[in-house]
Amino acid sequence: MHQFPLIGLGLATTNNTGETLDTYFPKIAFKNAIDGDADLFEAWSNLLDQDLCEITDLSTLKLSKKSLLSSLGELNENSKLILCRITEDHAIQNVEEAYLKLHLLSYKFFQPNTLNLENMFNILPNVAWTNRGPIDLNEIDQKILESKAQNLSLEIKSVDKFPRLVDYIVPVGVRIADTSRVRLGAYLSEGTTIMHEGFVNFNAGTLGAAMIEGRISAGVVIGKNSDLGGGASTMGTLSGGNAVKISIGENCLMGANSGLGIPLGNNCIVEAGLYITGGSKVEMFDQKMQSKGVIKAAELSNVGNLLFLRNSQSGAIEARVNTKSVELNNTLHLNQ
């Protein structure tokens, strides 16, 4: 278990006025680490008069990894080396802190919904993400002009506050068919496979091997051995008034184009095309298929071993006892 305080060694990209656009953290040291990182934390702490500072002398960092030292030896004019310290899990105060917390999630040091991400959207700048790195939107027109005049490639991949995960971290044992659909800050466990229609937001992800062909919204976590079918949707909490954190338990199946607005327990199935919200009226059935009455779906939050389907004759949503076992195809999740 990782805890605060911690210090991140970051490589920040700045615009022409010195404002930070993004920060890549190749190394994070924890005070409570049981390995050499604790000594590294103390060494870096001695360099900090405040929680954020620029480093100009590499020798003061006490880095043992020569490849890291050599890579940081020569920086271009829009890059700077920084140390960013977070002592307590407070609201985000600057761009560097925002990126450090996104890295903490994607390095899997902290699980989704365990970090204070308040102010994230207010702090992060909207940036043009290109094959030449992030570019300030006030400077992008000039960069396009220069690229055209010099016949150089400038590919603008997106204009957004969040970059792609794999431009910073490539998780071990994970397959991502379309890397533009996974944001930095995604938490992806080994064995996760994300197909072309899959999407994973920041502060969301998988807690074990999983098949993702649908959308994992911010704040949503998927349990191990679960399958999010093609076009399936999970309701997030960033907008729309939903305040309930959605999760999918272990060994679950969300059918193609289904949707979920309640936390789903273990060993559950939601049939294809069925969208369940907290207010959906659901008729309950026991193992003998005897009706137990109608309740709101929210009352079934985190209840396991349920099969949700829509009666093809009446159109009513039903919850039956699930007697099936959901198993992933292990061949699709080795990802070596």
TALIN-V749652 format. One record per run of one state. SS is the DSSP state (alpha for helix, beta for strand, coil for the rest). FROM is the first residue (numbers start at 1). TO is the last residue. If there is no record, write none. Layout:
ss: (SS & SS)
from: (FROM & FROM)
to: (TO & TO)
//
This chain:
ss: (coil & beta & coil & beta & coil & alpha & coil & beta & coil & alpha & coil & alpha & coil & beta & coil & alpha & coil & alpha & coil & beta & coil & beta & coil & alpha & coil & beta & coil & beta & alpha & coil & beta & coil & alpha & beta & coil & beta & coil & beta & coil & beta & coil & beta & coil & beta & coil & beta & coil & beta & coil & beta & coil & beta & coil & beta & coil & beta & coil & beta & coil & beta & coil & beta & coil & beta & coil & beta & coil & beta & alpha & coil & beta & coil & beta & coil & alpha & coil)
from: (1 & 6 & 15 & 20 & 31 & 37 & 46 & 52 & 55 & 58 & 62 & 66 & 72 & 79 & 87 & 95 & 107 & 120 & 124 & 127 & 131 & 133 & 137 & 140 & 150 & 156 & 161 & 164 & 165 & 168 & 175 & 177 & 179 & 182 & 184 & 186 & 188 & 193 & 195 & 199 & 201 & 204 & 207 & 210 & 213 & 215 & 217 & 221 & 223 & 226 & 229 & 233 & 235 & 247 & 249 & 253 & 255 & 259 & 261 & 264 & 265 & 269 & 271 & 275 & 277 & 281 & 286 & 291 & 297 & 301 & 306 & 311 & 317 & 322 & 330 & 334)
to: (5 & 14 & 19 & 30 & 36 & 45 & 51 & 54 & 57 & 61 & 65 & 71 & 78 & 86 & 94 & 106 & 119 & 123 & 126 & 130 & 132 & 136 & 139 & 149 & 155 & 160 & 163 & 164 & 167 & 174 & 176 & 178 & 181 & 183 & 185 & 187 & 192 & 194 & 198 & 200 & 203 & 206 & 209 & 212 & 214 & 216 & 220 & 222 & 225 & 228 & 232 & 234 & 246 & 248 & 252 & 254 & 258 & 260 & 263 & 264 & 268 & 270 & 274 & 276 & 280 & 285 & 290 & 296 & 300 & 305 & 310 & 316 & 321 & 329 & 333 & 336)
//
